[in-house]
Amino acid sequence: MMGGATYPDLKGASVFITGGGSGIGAALTEGFCAQGARVAFIQRRDASAFCDEVAERTGNRPFFQPCDITDTAALKTAIARAAEAHGPVTVLVNNAANDQRARTLDIDEAFWNDSLNVNLRSYFFAAQAVIPGMQAAGGGSIVNFSSISYMMADTGYVPYIASNAAITGMTRSLAREFGPDRIRVNALAPGWVLTQKQKDMWVTPEALANHLKMQCLKDSIDPEDMVGGVLFLASRSSRMMTGQCLVIDGGVVVTG
């Protein structure tokens, strides 16, 4: 894990991360543990060995629960158990996603629904589950992972792209509704992060070279590059920032 800023207010904070045992999520789990946060995370695959590794590196063991985020009842139960273990969740990171590719004319209703259930519906119901605890605690921070894919008008995974566009709209709406409760809701849109899944399935020398041409910064993006932005959005250092979409993509999408 690369060095970075320390956020004292995150020490002891109750943090819940979806998909926190692999890819970007694993980097986030370790990043929050290194801050001294009380971290709970879920994913479908067993993550016991990963928890051992994080505990060895940071001295802080995360609380793992196996869960399919498309099972809303199970998702809410996992959040409730995390609150029992660590206190009301005051930082939620909706990270889990599936950017499965499919040709538009081949997508059927089942594929469409499955994609939105993972990439959008779970985000809403996770937020809904933590908000009452955040209200009681006097505030909190929700970070919803989006993607620059919808800003680029990319192709090959329409349900995923549609979900990420919707996430930014949902983020703004929740920020407006729950701002009076001091609950901040922001989105984070990564560029092409070279997780192991991306390397196994889609990264080729040609594809990576073409993408790096679009970046202002010519280094490839690693999962650890997302940690600083999420920690900032979770901490009181960003206390007056809400309803925003923070882009970390090496400069592919230049806004303003």
ZALUM-663448 format. One record per residue: x, y, z of N, C-alpha, C in turn; residue number from 1. Coordinates in steps of 0.001 Angstrom, whole numbers, plus 500000, padded with zeros to 6 digits. Atoms other than C-alpha are relative to their C-alpha. Layout:
! residues N
R      nx      ny      nz     cax     cay     caz      cx      cy      cz  resi
R       X       Y       Z       X       Y       Z       X       Y       Z   NUM
...
***
This chain:
! residues 256
R      nx      ny      nz     cax     cay     caz      cx      cy      cz  resi
R  500843  498808  500000  500000  500000  500000  500880  501244  500000     1
R  499203  498791  500085  501443  503385  498996  499664  500930  501172     2
R  500237  499038  498946  501836  506141  501569  499030  501075  499535     3
R  500944  498946  500331  499401  509004  501737  499627  500772  501240     4
R  500428  499160  498890  497566  511448  503966  499369  499159  501105     5
R  500673  500599  498855  496340  510527  507433  498829  500883  500388     6
R  501212  499286  499624  492794  511504  508424  499600  499566  501399     7
R  500255  500423  498619  492498  511437  512223  498538  499689  500301     8
R  501420  500236  499706  488685  511567  512148  499520  498637  499504     9
R  500395  501332  500461  488595  508207  510339  500397  498913  500988    10
R  499631  500993  498999  490226  506451  513285  498781  499650  500846    11
R  501163  500456  499256  487486  504377  514890  498689  500144  499267    12
R  501238  499836  500759  484947  505278  512203  499474  498644  499543    13
R  500641  501229  500472  482461  502554  511246  499793  500101  498497    14
R  499970  499935  501471  483025  501904  507534  499454  498707  499426    15
R  500555  501175  500675  481087  499542  505257  500301  500125  498511    16
R  499585  499994  501404  482422  498627  501798  499395  498798  499286    17
R  500481  501118  500806  480682  496527  499160  501101  499573  499032    18
R  498942  500505  500870  482990  494278  497139  501374  500333  500520    19
R  498781  499504  499386  485768  495028  499601  501145  499018  500104    20
R  498951  500996  499863  487874  491901  499165  500838  499761  498765    21
R  499220  500180  501224  489238  492211  495629  500023  501301  499211    22
R  499923  498844  500879  490272  494769  493058  500112  501310  500751    23
R  500000  498694  499341  489643  498389  493994  499531  499860  501441    24
R  500548  500159  498663  487609  497259  496995  501030  499535  501010    25
R  498957  500481  499090  490565  495410  498509  500947  501128  500381    26
R  499134  498857  499700  492737  498507  498225  499310  500953  500966    27
R  500748  499110  499109  489986  500536  499917  499935  499432  501412    28
R  500061  500626  498684  489584  498041  502757  501311  500185  500750    29
R  498699  499840  499355  493299  498108  503476  500282  501460  500323    30
R  499776  498573  499770  493409  501880  503132  499273  500510  501234    31
R  500749  499578  498817  490671  502414  505720  500544  499335  501255    32
R  499411  500676  498839  492189  499806  508050  501286  500690  500433    33
R  498752  499302  499668  495507  501645  507860  499727  501323  500700    34
R  500390  498772  499306  493652  504769  509034  499490  499734  501407    35
R  500530  500345  498685  492445  502874  512098  498496  499906  500048    36
R  501456  500122  500046  488836  502644  510932  499566  498580  500335    37
R  500606  501304  499781  486562  499793  511931  499269  499638  498709    38
R  500450  500268  501369  485957  498259  508509  499247  498679  499923    39
R  500755  501199  500364  483271  495792  507478  499840  500003  498490    40
R  500207  500063  501446  483008  494555  503919  499322  498698  499629    41
R  500689  501174  500518  481051  492080  501854  500469  499710  498585    42
R  499882  500470  501370  481539  490065  498716  499535  498552  499988    43
R  500517  501368  500082  480390  486696  497434  501057  498966  500341    44
R  498940  500984  499772  483732  484877  497532  500595  500140  501400    45
R  499381  499986  498687  485464  483940  500766  501220  500926  499996    46
R  498893  499039  499907  487903  486617  501897  500766  499854  501304    47
R  499326  500211  498716  489284  485102  505096  501507  500209  499885    48
R  498550  499856  500169  492849  484907  503770  500376  501466  499797    49
R  499746  498572  500202  492665  488521  502617  499940  500752  501331    50
R  500102  499358  498686  491523  489585  506103  501258  499747  500828    51
R  498758  500322  499295  494557  487796  507552  501136  500899  499511    52
R  498933  499190  500581  496851  489691  505173  499884  501463  500430    53
R  500200  498605  499600  495306  493072  505981  500345  500182  501472    54
R  499699  499920  498573  495524  492396  509709  501508  499988  500245    55
R  498542  500073  499842  499215  491511  509348  500666  501303  499567    56
R  499367  498785  500530  500010  494622  507306  499631  501261  500783    57
R  500481  498763  499380  497937  497156  509245  499786  499889  501504    58
R  500330  500185  498595  497373  495628  512680  498535  500189  500298    59
R  501430  499704  499872  493647  496080  512091  499242  499027  499103    60
R  500674  501031  500788  491467  493152  511001  498604  500466  499570    61
R  501348  499650  500449  488414  493923  508829  499012  498880  500293    62
R  501096  500925  499723  485064  492240  509450  499362  499610  498665    63
R  500522  500476  501284  484105  490128  506418  498724  499195  500179    64
R  501212  500808  500081  480654  488765  505632  499764  499619  498539    65
R  500369  500368  501369  479820  486736  502517  498592  500479  499699    66
R  501314  499453  500341  476905  488354  500725  499917  500255  498507    67
R  500328  499646  501379  475352  488648  497273  499239  501322  500056    68
R  500611  498679  499868  474548  492348  496925  498682  500122  499256    69
R  501291  499951  500673  471637  491577  494606  498886  499427  500868    70
R  500973  500461  499012  469902  489932  497578  499829  501129  501005    71
R  500154  498788  499198  468560  493083  499193  499834  499695  501478    72
R  500185  500363  498593  467461  491377  502402  501328  499620  500636    73
R  498694  500396  499475  470917  489819  502845  500926  501199  500131    74
R  499187  498782  499948  472583  493156  502084  499662  500812  501247    75
R  500417  499229  498825  470542  494914  504766  500393  499294  501289    76
R  499584  500757  498818  471267  492124  507236  501488  500171  500259    77
R  498552  499820  499849  475006  492442  506596  500323  501379  500550    78
R  499772  498642  499493  474854  496194  507190  499601  500084  501471    79
R  500433  499997  498602  472916  495653  510416  501017  499300  500896    80
R  498987  500711  499210  475505  493128  511633  501272  500834  500140    81
R  498834  499126  499917  478308  495545  510803  499776  501095  501038    82
R  500323  498965  499017  476545  498226  512862  500025  499443  501417    83
R  499939  500628  498677  476202  495801  515766  501441  499821  500457    84
R  498600  500252  499663  479917  495031  515618  500799  501274  500210    85
R  499140  498821  500040  481295  498518  514967  499298  501301  500354    86
R  500767  498778  499837  478530  500990  515753  499383  500412  498680    87
R  500679  499579  501230  476276  502774  513230  500990  500353  498896    88
R  499126  499718  501144  477857  502911  509791  499947  501492  499690    89
R  499944  498577  500342  478991  506484  509187  500753  500257  498703    90
R  499386  499911  501329  480964  505781  505999  499570  498779  499196    91
R  500387  501066  500928  479450  503726  503179  500716  500217  498686    92
R  499385  499949  501329  481442  502960  500052  499326  498943  499132    93
R  500633  500888  500972  479316  501469  497287  500984  499787  498855    94
R  498914  500255  500945  482118  499901  495266  499709  498839  499059    95
R  500197  501218  500795  480907  496502  493989  499335  500324  498660    96
R  500544  499760  501335  480202  496441  490264  500394  498843  499089    97
R  499677  501013  501001  480247  494194  487219  499859  500636  498623    98
R  500008  499368  501326  481247  495657  483853  500022  498946  498888    99
R  500074  501079  500999  480388  492516  481913  499622  500557  498632   100
R  500229  499521  501363  480494  493082  478167  498896  499203  499314   101
R  501014  500654  500821  477650  492318  475780  499621  500918  498847   102
R  500470  499229  501157  476602  493409  472314  498563  500442  500239   103
R  501322  499436  499723  473529  495641  472472  498885  499118  499469   104
R  501087  500775  500614  471467  493474  470121  499888  498596  500589   105
R  500051  501317  499361  472266  490380  472192  499474  500052  501432   106
R  500410  499861  498605  471108  491773  475550  498524  499660  500143   107
R  501402  500322  499719  467942  490190  476883  499600  500629  501341   108
R  500511  499353  498797  465768  491297  479789  500712  499512  501258   109
R  499335  500552  498822  467468  488974  482267  501378  500632  500186   110
R  498673  499386  499911  470944  490339  481449  499881  501453  500454   111
R  500218  498601  499629  469664  493913  481705  499693  500130  501493   112
R  500395  499921  498594  468022  493323  485069  501144  499609  500928   113
R  498887  500437  499167  471010  491441  486466  501049  501103  500125   114
R  498995  498944  499987  473347  494271  485507  499567  501166  500883   115
R  500469  498878  499194  471211  497001  487045  499853  499623  501470   116
R  500099  500431  498608  470654  494927  490175  501342  500121  500715   117
R  498665  499899  499419  474401  494780  490765  500468  501446  500040   118
R  499324  498725  500182  475454  498183  489507  499212  501223  500442   119
R  500804  498843  499623  472577  500417  490628  499077  499710  501180   120
R  500988  500256  498942  469863  498825  492752  500673  499786  501351   121
R  499319  500272  498730  472295  497564  495395  500522  501283  500633   122
R  499488  498735  499473  473739  501079  495743  498895  500739  500753   123
R  501113  499288  499364  470346  502558  496536  499631  499359  501334   124
R  500475  500644  498782  469342  499957  499090  501066  499959  501089   125
R  498956  499865  498989  472735  500043  500821  499932  501389  500637   126
R  500124  498639  499475  472371  503814  501151  498769  500119  500896   127
R  501230  499955  499209  468800  503438  502385  500198  499347  501363   128
R  499798  500741  498754  469980  500971  505038  500876  500760  501000   129
R  499093  499319  499069  472732  503189  506479  499521  501384  500407   130
R  500384  498609  499741  470991  506568  506374  499391  500203  501388   131
R  500530  499752  498648  468934  506165  509604  501083  500036  501074   132
R  498905  499981  499038  472094  505345  511547  500834  501252  499881   133
R  499258  498752  500196  473891  508312  509996  499225  501182  500564   134
R  500819  498931  499436  470980  510565  510930  500135  500036  501523   135
R  499888  500076  498543  471164  509352  514538  501377  500418  500481   136
R  498619  499669  499620  474943  509830  514576  500348  501459  499736   137
R  499743  498594  500291  474667  513409  513339  500697  500251  498685   138
R  499416  499811  501325  476025  512809  509861  500747  498779  499527   139
R  499258  501101  500580  478013  510573  507602  500395  500315  498578   140
R  499531  499825  501376  479531  510106  504166  499713  498740  499193   141
R  500247  501085  500948  478378  507946  501257  500801  500289  498734   142
R  499218  499869  501229  480745  507387  498336  499523  498926  499026   143
R  500514  500911  501023  479207  505828  495228  500971  499941  498823   144
R  499131  500132  501166  481566  504450  492599  499187  500057  498725   145
R  500562  499907  501342  480614  505467  489084  501109  499606  499021   146
R  498985  500312  501007  482798  505395  485954  499995  501096  498949   147
R  499968  499032  501100  483985  507709  483213  499383  499432  498734   148
R  500507  500628  501228  482491  505234  480724  498792  500742  499442   149
R  501199  499324  500509  479207  507146  480540  500329  501401  499487   150
R  499589  498688  500490  481022  510461  480016  500645  499893  498620   151
R  499293  500202  501260  482945  508976  477082  499098  499487  498891   152
R  500902  500640  500956  479870  507551  475333  500618  498719  499462   153
R  499355  501254  500347  481627  504208  475371  498975  498978  499535   154
R  500908  501020  500510  480147  501069  473827  500394  498631  500541   155
R  499690  501379  499671  479950  497356  474531  499462  499527  501322   156
R  500561  500397  498709  478268  497391  477948  498955  501032  500447   157
R  501016  498962  499804  475171  499560  477796  499378  499972  501394   158
R  500612  499959  498667  473528  498422  481077  500943  500556  501067   159
R  499011  499494  499055  476724  499148  483009  500149  501510  499845   160
R  499866  498567  500253  477115  502562  481371  498765  500752  500480   161
R  501241  499369  499543  473461  503408  482026  499945  500059  501520   162
R  499983  500020  498535  473881  502389  485667  500894  501092  500553   163
R  499076  498998  499491  476864  504674  486120  499515  501418  499770   164
R  500631  498696  500179  475038  507620  484620  498929  500213  501064   165
R  501054  499901  498984  472144  506892  486981  500576  500215  501390   166
R  499377  499842  498686  474503  506670  489966  500285  501472  500285   167
R  499706  498587  499755  475540  510298  489512  498711  500770  500277   168
R  501278  499360  499727  471886  511366  489367  499488  499655  501391   169
R  500420  500433  498676  471039  509326  492445  500838  500679  501070   170
R  499103  499349  499047  474066  510773  494234  499554  501429  500268   171
R  500409  498603  499836  472882  514322  493629  498671  500105  500743   172
R  501298  499973  499332  469339  513562  494722  500123  499693  501489   173
R  499816  500347  498594  470421  511871  497959  500740  501113  500743   174
R  499263  498901  499373  472863  514707  498663  499056  501137  500358   175
R  500964  498923  499755  470029  517235  498380  499034  499626  501120   176
R  501017  500414  499028  467570  515213  500445  500558  499902  501413   177
R  499482  500295  498671  469878  514327  503321  501117  500943  500449   178
R  499060  498973  499565  472177  517338  503405  499634  500627  501339   179
R  500367  499437  498699  470158  518812  506297  500373  499105  501184   180
R  499566  500926  498952  471171  515700  508287  501523  499893  500075   181
R  498537  500025  500104  474850  516410  507516  500510  498666  499439   182
R  499573  501194  500729  474993  513309  505342  500468  500460  498621   183
R  499432  499607  501291  477280  513917  502394  499995  498801  499061   184
R  500071  501074  500992  476846  511884  499223  500740  500466  498751   185
R  499198  499662  501169  479448  511990  496474  500253  498755  499158   186
R  499623  501093  500902  480388  509867  493473  501489  500114  499675   187
R  498615  500028  500471  483838  508832  492325  500033  499216  498697   188
R  499963  500618  501327  484421  508066  488664  501433  499670  499603   189
R  498649  500378  500419  487592  506093  487932  500108  499917  498473   190
R  499706  500359  501376  489225  505724  484582  500219  498496  499918   191
R  499753  501437  500158  490591  502380  483458  500999  499557  501055   192
R  499174  500477  498901  491911  500874  486671  500412  498561  499708   193
R  499488  501313  500395  494113  497859  486039  499952  499017  501168   194
R  500175  501072  499024  492672  495397  488528  500395  498674  499358   195
R  499649  501310  500544  493531  491728  488164  498930  499516  499033   196
R  501082  500399  500901  490104  491137  486589  500168  500657  498635   197
R  499809  499305  501263  490773  493780  483942  501170  499402  499228   198
R  498831  500583  500665  494196  492296  483213  499676  498623  499428   199
R  500322  501351  500447  492778  488791  482920  499058  500001  498808   200
R  501091  500073  500966  489847  489691  480698  500117  500978  498833   201
R  500119  499001  501054  490390  492876  478707  501273  500767  499668   202
R  498791  499225  500288  493858  494403  478948  500857  499273  498977   203
R  499011  500450  500979  495995  493919  475851  500992  501139  499812   204
R  499033  498909  500210  499150  495857  474981  499450  501103  499101   205
R  500532  498993  500923  497347  497573  472121  498920  500837  500668   206
R  501091  499276  499351  494234  498468  474136  500533  500959  501061   207
R  499443  499145  498963  496305  499826  477003  500743  501183  499391   208
R  499273  498910  500657  498530  501853  474694  499041  501047  499451   209
R  500996  499067  500543  495489  503380  473003  499352  500823  501108   210
R  500632  499270  498900  493950  504291  476351  500971  501003  500607   211
R  499013  499082  499424  497159  505820  477687  500191  501231  499123   212
R  499935  498840  500886  497195  508081  474630  498950  501035  500367   213
R  501087  499088  499620  493909  509563  475879  500238  500661  501355   214
R  499735  499428  498685  495270  510207  479373  501014  501144  499903   215
R  498982  498956  499877  497079  513442  480189  501224  499452  500719   216
R  498930  500656  499251  499129  511460  482708  500195  498615  499396   217
R  499747  501185  500819  500772  508550  480951  500287  498729  500790   218
R  499843  501207  499201  501039  506112  483846  498684  499234  500051   219
R  501217  500791  499827  498599  503232  484138  499457  500212  501407   220
R  500681  499742  498733  496074  503477  486984  499837  498688  500756   221
R  500088  501179  499147  496254  500979  489835  498879  500161  501017   222
R  501057  499894  498987  493575  500146  492450  500362  500948  501137   223
R  499573  499132  498898  495640  501965  495097  499812  501485  499687   224
R  500179  498600  500378  495201  505187  493116  498609  500528  500346   225
R  501349  499581  499611  491533  505252  494175  499894  500295  501487   226
R  500135  499948  498542  492262  505126  497898  499989  501431  500515   227
R  499904  498636  499495  493274  508742  498463  498720  500792  499804   228
R  501232  499271  500280  490164  510133  496808  498852  499563  500893   229
R  501088  500507  499165  487825  507879  498762  500205  500409  501454   230
R  499736  499569  498629  489524  508617  502093  499662  501475  500181   231
R  500316  498576  499940  489223  512337  501360  498492  500223  500064   232
R  501454  499825  500015  485519  512047  500535  499343  499466  501272   233
R  500561  500576  498775  484921  509934  503641  500271  500862  501219   234
R  499547  499269  498821  486713  512302  506006  499372  501390  500070   235
R  500518  498645  499814  485747  515666  507410  500833  501039  499253   236
R  499245  499077  500848  488435  517195  505205  499165  500487  498827   237
R  500895  499608  501099  485691  517287  502555  498614  500340  500536   238
R  501269  499849  499294  482942  518345  504989  498991  500876  499263   239
R  500932  499157  500752  481457  520944  502618  499916  499577  498532   240
R  500059  500526  501371  481658  518764  499508  498932  498920  499944   241
R  501043  501010  500159  478515  516887  498505  499318  500179  498646   242
R  500672  499962  501296  476584  516024  495359  500948  500093  498823   243
R  498984  499844  501034  479823  515972  493373  500442  498650  499439   244
R  499401  501185  500601  481519  513490  491069  501487  500266  499811   245
R  498548  499862  500059  485256  513221  491620  500558  499021  498983   246
R  499452  500818  501075  487060  511931  488529  501473  499716  500258   247
R  498592  500386  499875  490312  509988  488910  500311  499083  498816   248
R  499835  500749  501248  491238  508920  485386  501272  500323  499246   249
R  498780  499635  500709  494652  510349  484565  499806  501103  498977   250
R  500230  498874  500907  493021  513163  482626  499381  499623  498668   251
R  500719  500324  501234  490911  511373  480016  498832  500946  499791   252
R  501169  499109  500037  487770  513343  480797  500394  501285  500713   253
R  499613  498728  499420  488673  516975  481377  498768  500863  500094   254
R  501250  499257  499791  485776  518903  482934  500271  501413  500478   255
R  499881  498644  499481  485112  522467  483980  499814  501028  498904   256
***
